[in-house]
């Protein structure tokens, strides 16, 4: 039997430059730290040498599509990895689907992944796979935190933009309403707005008009800070703010706009938590724990850990496993089938590609967290773990 090594290529499309560049850091860091584990893949009796080819999406959909074409034609990628960007990520996935290259992605709700690609739940892609949570999962976690404030049936003001994200959150079937209405809460749309916002007084006025004492949002850090400041100037202070977008980084990484950090620290924003140093999972590649990964990241970069770090690591784990279990890792179709038929444990939790809510999706479970001020700066405390009982609660929900 011929056991001579053959060459495999893992392609990566990452935002190395442009507005999404900070979101590219977790993936490039993980690729660097896991480089020794990625030099080879053993598949059965054969060992395959692996090359990792990274292309810059430049935070632009057109550049991202070109990056995929280059990876497929020039680098001969057997699988492509990507994360970050509500427009860039779908562009990568669509290009991979068109070219017949397996693609793995993560970082935003699976409904957004499906809809942004012009499909509906139930549609089956041939080449492209995504792991994340759902909008319904976010709504469930948020509703639990609203209820922790002591309000059984809350009137919740919804600060949602006028783009795809806001449209999906408003969706009568896939958005927030089906979940939160069933729990007795009333959603009040404060009105769509264009990002970046320059004035949200109209939305503040609707909050007063409807008597909403809780606000939920998917705003950028700067827009959420503007809303919070204008609400306070109008004499309004929400009992709680939940935000599904202002979650990736601690306060020091949210924005460079003056005053935003202090404003959001005062707001005690609550958010979803998909990964943290306290999650009790291990890497399938080298046994690294979540706490280990967060610690070495902080030590190596001088920056605080961030949630996408765990997803980036799991992304690489999944690619490595697919190449190691495919019937023929040099055959792209076999690699795609290996992803579709796998269930295994990663540093981000168990990924089950066979039992997803819709084809091509593996679901991640969510905890609820809140940013608390501490002696060493902001700390993301886990305040509800109903769907992730293995993740320890590390703080109480504090009203604003």
N, C-alpha and C positions, 0 to 999 in steps of 0.2 A: 504493500500500500504506500502510495506517495504521501509523505508527511511533510514535505518541504513547505516552508511558510509562504503565503501569498499576501498580497497587499490589499488592505481595506482602508477606506477613507470615511471619516466622520466629518461632514460639512457643518459649519456653524454660521448663521447669519445673526450678527449682533450689532446693536447701535453703538459703535465705537466713537462716533462723532455726532453732532447735532443735538437737538433738544432732548432726546431720549438717552443720551450718553450715560447719565447717572444710573439708568436702569440696565445698562450693559455691564456694569461692574461686577455684579454677582456671578454672571456666567463666565466672564473672562477670568475671574479669580478662581472659580471652581476648576476650569480647564487647566489652569496653571498648577494648582495644587494636586490635581488628580493625574497629571501628565504621566507619572511612572506607571500607574495602573492602566493607562490607556495605550501604552506602547504596543501591547499585544492583546489578542483575544484568543482564547482556546475554545474551539468548537469541535466537540467530539475528540478525535485523535489528532486533529490538526491545529497547529498554532498559526495565527495570522498576524502579520505586522500591521499596525494601525497608524495612519497619519491623520491628524486633526487639521483641517483647513478652515480658517476663519475669514469671513468676508464682512465688510462694513456695510450695514444697511443705510448708513448716513441719516438715520431717522426719517427716511423718505420711502414711501411705497414703491415708486418707480425704481429707485436704487436697490431696494430689497429684492424686487423681481429680477433685476439684472444680476444681483449677487447669487441668486439661485441658479440662473442660467450658467454663470461662470463655474459654480460648484459642480453642476451636473456635467457640463461639457469639458471644462479644462481640468478640474480636479478629480473628476470621476467619482463623486460622492455616492456612497451606498446608502446613506441616511443623512438627513439635514435636521439640525436642532435650531430652535429659535424661541425667544420670549420677549415680551414687552411691545407695546404699541398697538392701540385699537385699530389703526389703519395699516401699520407695517406688518404685524403678525399675520393677518388674513392674506396680505399680498404674498408673503412667503409661502403660506399654505396653498394658495391657489396656484402659484407657479409650480410648486412641487407636484400638485395634482395633475397639472397639464403636462409636465415632463415625465411623469411616472417615477418620481423619487420619493421614498418614504420620508415623512416629515413628522417630527415630534415637537409639540409646543405646549406652553402653559402660561398662566398669569392672569387670565380674566374669565368671567363666568362662561360656562359652556353655551348658554343660549346666545350670548354675544358672538361667540366663535362661529356658531352655526348661521345666525342671521346675517352677520357681516359678510358672509360668503354667499349670500343669496339663496340659502337653503332653509328648510324648516326642520324641527325636531322629527326624527324618524328617518331622515335622509342618511344614506350610507355613502361615505367617501371611500375610494379604493386605496388611496395612498397616505392620507393625512390623519394624524391622531393628536388628541389634546387631553391633558388632565387638568382639572380645576374643580370648582364648586359651581353651584347654580344660583341664579337670582332668588329662587325660592329658599335656598339654604341661607342666604344672607338675610332675607326677610324674616325667617324663623329665628335666627340668632338675635336680630335687632328687636323683634317683638318681645323676646324673653327679657332683654335688657330694659325695654320700656316698662315692662311689668315689674321689674326689680325696683323701680322708683316708687312703687306703691300705687300706681295708676292702673287699675284693672282694665278699663276701656278708654284708651287714650285717643285724643284728637291730635293727629300727627301732621305737621306741615312738611311738605315734600319739596325740597330745593333741588330740582332736577333741570339739567340743561336742555337745549333744543336740538341736540345731536342724537346719534344712534343710541348712546348710553341712556339718555333721558327717555327716549322713545320706548326702549325695552323695559325700563323700570315702570313705565305707565301701561305696558301691554296688559290687556284685560285677561289674558290667559297665562302668560309667562312672567308677568311682573310681580310687584309687591302685593297688589290688592287681594288676589285670591287667598294668600297665606294670612295676611294681617286681618282681613275682614272676618275670616273664620275664627279668629281669636278675639273678636269683639272690638277691634280698633277701627277708627275712621281716618282715612287718608284725605288730606286736603292739599291739592296741587297749588303751590304758591306761584306758579306761572313759569313757563320756560324762559331761559335767558341764554344769551350768546357768550361763549367764553373767548377771551377773558372778560369778566364782568367789570364794569366801571361804576355801576350804581345798582343796588339791590333794594332800594327803598320801596319799590312796588311790591316785592316779595315780603318785605317786613310788614307792610300795610295789610297784606292778606293774612299774614300770621295773626295780627291783632284782630282783624275782622272775624276770623273763624275761631278765635280763642285757643289756638294751638299752643300747648305748653311743652311739646316735644317736637324736635325737628330731625328729619332724616335727610341725608344728602348723598351725593356722589360728586361733590365739587372738588376742584383743585384746592390746595392749601390757601392760596391767595384769595380765591373767591369765597371760601368758607370763612376766612378771617374778616373779609369785608362785610359779609352778612352778619356775623356775630357782632362786629363793632357797630354797625348801623342799627341792629336790633337793640343793643344796649343804649344807644343814643336816643332811641324812641321809647325807652323805659321798659323794654321787654328783655327778659332773661329766660331762655328755655330751660326747662327742668333737666333736659338731657339732649345732647346732639349725637346722633349716630351717623357715621360717614363711611361709605364703602370704598372710597377712593383715597382718602387721606389716611393711608395705613402703611404704605411701603417703608417709609423711613421714619426714624425719630425726628423730633422737632428740628434738630440741627441740619437735617438734610432736605426739609420740605421745600424751601424756597429761599431766595436771596432778597426778597422784598422786605424792606425794613418794617419792623413792628409785627410781622405775621407770627413769628415764633411766640412772642409774649401773648398775643391775642389768643392763639390756639391753646397755649398752656393754661390760660385762665379758663378756657371753655371746657376743659376735661373731656375731650372728644372720645366717644366710645366707637369701637370698630370691630371688624371681623379679624380673627386670628387663624391663619392656616398653617403657620409654622413659628416656632419660638425655641429658645434654648431649653425650655422646660418640657418640650414634647419628647416622649420616651422612645424615640425611634433610632435605628442605626442604619448606616450605609451598607448596602449589599456588596459594595466593592471592597471596603477596608475596615468595616466595623465602627467607623467614626460615629459618635453620638451627636445629637443636636447641640448639646452643651459644648462638646469639643469643637464642632465646626464654628459656632459663634465665637468661642474664645480665641481660636487661632486667627479668625478673620479680624477681630478687634486688635489682636497682637500684631498681625502683619500689616494692617492698613492704618491703624490708629483711629479708625472710625467705628461707630456702633454697629452691631449686627443688624441685619435687615431681613424682613420676611422672605423676599424672593431668593435669598441665599439657599434655603432648603429646597426650593423648587428647582433651582439651577442644578443643584447636586443630584436631585432625583431624575432630572432630564438626562444627565450624563449616564446615570445608572441604568436607565431604561434603554438607552442606545447600546450600551455595552452588553446588556443582557440579550437584546434582540440579535446582535451580531453573533453572540455566543450560542444561541439556541436555534437560529434559523437552519432549515434543512441545507441551505447553501448560502452562506453569508455574502458571497460575491454576486448573488442574484437579488436584485432589488425587490422583486415580487415576494421572494421567500422571506426577506427581512420584514416586509410589511405584514405578512401572515404571522410571523413570530410575535410582533407587537399585538396584533388583534387577538391572539390566543393565549396571552400571558396574564398571570396573576402573581404578584410577588411583592415583598416588603422592601421599602426604600426609607431613606432618611426623612421623607415627607409623609410616611405612612404607607399603607397597602394600596397598590394600584391594581384594580381589577378591570381589565379591558373587555371582559366577557359579560359583565353585569352592569355596564354603565346605564345611565338614564336614557341614552340614545346611542346609536352606533358610533364608534370611533372615539368615545369619551370614557375616561376613567375618573371617578368622582372622589374628591377630597372632602373630608368632614371638617366642619368649622367649630371653633370656640369663639367666645366673645371676650373682647378685651377693652381696657380703658387706659388712656395715658394719665399717669399720676406723676406729680412732681416729687422728686426725691433728692437726697443730699448730693447725688452724683448726676443730677439732671433728670429728664423725663424717663419714666419707666413704664413699659407696657405690661399692665397687670391682667392676668386671666381672671375674669369675673363670672363667667358662666361656661360650664363644660358639659351640658346635658347630652350633646351628641358625641363628645370626646371624653368619656369618664376617665380615661387613662391619663389625661392631661391635668395636672394639679391646678386648682384654683389658687391664685397668689394674691388676691386682693378683693375688697368689696367695691361694688359700684357706688361711686360718689356723685350725687347730684351737682349740677353746676351752680 
